[in-house]
Amino acid sequence: MSLGATSRRRLLAGLAAALVLPRVRAAPVLRWSAEPTPWAAIFRHLPPALRRLLDEPRHQIQIVHTTVQRDADGAPRLAHHGYRADAARWFAAASLIKLPVAVLALERAAAHAADGAARIVLDVPPAAGEWPPGEPLDQPLARSLERVFVVSDNAEYNRHYEFLGPDAIHQRLAALGYVDTRAIARIGDFNPASNRAVGGSRLLAADGTVLERHPPRRSAIARRAPQGQVLRGQGWMDGTRLVREPHDFSYRNFLPLAEAHRMVAALLYPQAFAPAQRFALTPSLRTLLLGAMGRLPRQSRDPLFDPREFPDGWAKFLVLGDTTGPAPAWLRHVGKSGMAYGYLSESAWLADADAGVECFLSAVVHVNADGIYNDDRYEYEGVGLPFLGALGRAALAAARDARRG
């Protein structure tokens, strides 16, 4: 058997084994490894014009990378490295925040041994935030996950936020060790006071049995960014009016890149983390979640998404973000991305199934040349997506180089 075939078998067997939690190799936190950093090996695969972005402070680039080595029995050993990754460096979490909130909602179903047919039912629509006309109050978990991860639907995040409430979200995140993450706002709701209140909701089993019922709640805590006051930019568009002063993002959602990275790693390879740091998911719900996180829009069956509107790179920026055609057959991409206010971010597990290589990669880049927020004038297409696409390809190219020795 060739080395390539052996590598492919180990990669696929390792991912399958991760779904059933083999033996534990505990790591207390996401610590930077003492092993040599991978940056030179990765960055040399970037086109020179994109490599120069690393030295431009206005792009506020942060990167986290994890190499995956396997023991003879397939157990993964993870080595984490950060490039300018600092929890004190604020960036707009955007849709990246949907990751932990969706997982915490799924934990509730797991606590009742429910499956993807269980349903979150809101008593009334959210008081504010994105909620399109005709959006149903009742949604099966499996369908909800597809909407969140395959096309990054905003209403589904707001459903999860409404169901959990900010107090329960932050208590659970703190217990898992995510102390700097802030899920404190619905998407589209800019009022800190209204974001502290959620309406009544229920979790129903597939047969309609009520598993949980929650009354309307209001948090007594006015949570804000862990950095305190966050002022950014030269101005802010308030409708058609330009406010010429830095904008206050203190009460917006925030997810440090290293924490997002650890969430994805803990979902893919929970056995590499201490039991207290693992999400409490049943094997079947975890499989359902990872399937949604790795699915391309054209692969979804419920709902169906038009590939002309949602191409393969729609919500997968690393590797695919600047491409227009179909994803290569060898690519495995499981993660979550975000895009807002000139910030592009993603945390993902990436693999080349043909070459038998894998890694975890997270990155954020800022592309707002004029310093004005909320004006929809960002360099996503010309700068941000090409950078993240090339960075993902570079990380896999470096992994292939290391495999070849």
C-alpha positions, 0 to 999 in steps of 0.5 A, spaced: 500 500 500 502 506 498 504 512 503 498 516 500 493 511 501 495 509 508 495 517 510 488 517 507 485 511 511 488 514 517 485 521 516 478 518 515 479 513 520 481 518 525 475 522 523 470 517 524 474 515 531 473 522 533 465 521 533 465 516 538 470 519 543 476 514 544 481 514 549 482 521 552 489 525 551 487 531 556 489 538 554 487 543 560 487 549 555 489 552 548 496 553 549 501 555 544 506 549 543 513 550 544 514 546 537 517 550 531 512 555 529 509 553 522 508 560 519 514 560 515 512 554 511 505 557 510 506 564 508 511 562 503 505 559 499 502 566 499 502 570 493 507 576 494 501 581 494 497 577 499 503 576 504 504 583 504 498 584 508 501 581 514 505 587 515 499 592 514 497 594 521 490 596 518 488 589 516 489 587 523 490 580 521 490 574 527 491 567 525 491 560 529 493 554 526 493 547 529 497 541 526 494 534 527 499 528 528 496 521 530 499 515 534 499 508 532 492 507 534 489 514 531 489 518 537 490 525 535 496 530 538 494 537 537 500 543 537 497 550 537 500 556 534 498 563 534 500 569 530 498 575 533 492 572 536 490 576 542 483 575 546 484 583 547 484 585 540 477 586 538 474 584 532 467 584 529 465 576 531 459 577 526 456 570 524 462 567 528 458 567 534 453 563 531 457 557 532 457 557 540 450 559 541 448 553 536 452 548 539 449 550 546 442 549 543 444 542 541 446 541 548 439 542 551 436 537 546 442 532 548 440 533 555 434 529 554 436 524 549 433 528 543 434 527 536 435 532 530 427 532 529 426 535 536 424 542 535 425 549 538 418 553 538 418 560 540 412 563 543 412 570 540 417 572 535 423 576 538 422 583 540 427 586 535 433 583 530 432 580 524 426 575 523 423 575 516 416 576 515 413 569 515 419 566 519 416 560 523 416 560 530 417 552 530 423 549 527 426 542 527 433 542 530 436 539 524 433 544 519 436 549 524 443 547 523 443 547 516 440 554 515 446 556 521 452 553 518 450 552 510 448 559 509 449 562 515 442 564 516 441 570 521 434 568 524 436 561 526 441 565 530 436 569 533 432 563 535 437 560 538 439 566 542 431 567 544 431 560 546 437 560 551 437 567 553 444 571 555 444 568 562 444 561 560 449 562 554 454 565 559 454 561 564 455 555 560 461 558 556 464 560 562 463 553 565 467 550 559 472 555 559 470 560 554 471 566 559 472 572 554 466 570 549 460 575 549 454 573 545 450 579 548 446 581 542 441 578 537 443 580 529 440 586 527 438 588 534 443 594 536 439 596 543 443 593 549 437 593 553 432 589 549 438 584 548 437 583 555 430 580 554 428 574 551 421 571 550 418 564 552 420 558 548 419 551 548 423 545 546 419 539 544 421 532 542 419 529 535 412 527 538 410 533 541 412 532 548 415 538 552 422 537 554 423 544 556 419 550 557 422 557 559 418 563 561 420 570 558 426 572 561 430 578 562 438 578 564 440 583 570 447 583 567 449 589 562 454 585 559 459 588 554 466 586 551 471 584 556 476 589 553 471 594 556 469 600 551 470 598 544 471 604 539 473 603 532 473 607 526 473 614 523 465 614 522 459 610 522 453 611 517 446 612 521 441 611 515 443 616 510 447 620 516 454 620 517 456 620 524 464 623 524 466 619 530 469 612 532 463 608 533 462 604 540 462 596 539 462 595 546 455 591 547 456 587 540 458 580 540 465 578 541 468 571 540 476 571 541 479 567 535 483 563 539 476 561 543 473 560 536 479 555 534 478 551 540 471 550 539 472 547 533 477 543 535 473 540 541 468 539 536 472 535 531 477 531 536 474 532 543 478 526 546 484 531 545 481 536 551 479 535 558 472 532 559 470 538 563 472 542 556 468 538 551 461 540 549 455 535 552 453 532 545 450 525 544 454 522 538 448 522 534 447 530 535 455 531 534 455 527 527 449 531 525 452 538 527 459 536 524 455 534 518 452 541 517 458 544 519 461 541 513 456 541 508 456 545 501 449 549 500 448 544 494 449 538 498 443 540 503 437 536 502 433 540 507 432 546 506 434 546 499 439 552 497 439 554 489 447 554 488 446 560 483 445 564 489 449 560 494 455 557 491 460 552 494 464 558 497 458 562 500 460 561 507 467 557 507 472 563 506 478 559 507 480 555 501 474 557 497 472 564 499 475 567 492 473 561 488 467 561 483 467 554 481 465 547 485 470 545 491 475 540 489 473 533 491 479 532 496 477 538 500 474 537 507 472 543 510 468 543 517 467 550 521 464 557 521 465 563 518 463 571 519 463 577 515 461 584 518 463 591 518 469 589 514 471 584 518 472 577 515 473 571 520 473 563 520 475 557 524 475 551 520 478 544 520 481 543 513 483 536 510 486 534 503 483 527 503 487 525 497 494 527 500 492 524 507 493 531 511 489 535 515 490 542 520 485 547 524 486 554 521 482 560 524 483 567 521 481 574 521 482 580 517 480 587 516 478 590 510 475 597 511 480 602 507 475 608 509 474 607 516 467 608 516 463 603 518 456 601 516 457 604 509 457 597 505 464 599 502 468 594 504 474 590 500 471 583 501 472 581 494 478 585 492 482 583 499 479 579 504 476 573 501 482 572 496 487 573 503 483 567 506 482 563 500 489 563 499 491 562 506 487 556 507 490 553 501 497 555 503 496 551 510 494 545 506 500 546 501 504 546 507 501 540 510 503 536 504 510 539 504 511 536 511 508 530 509 513 529 503 518 531 508 
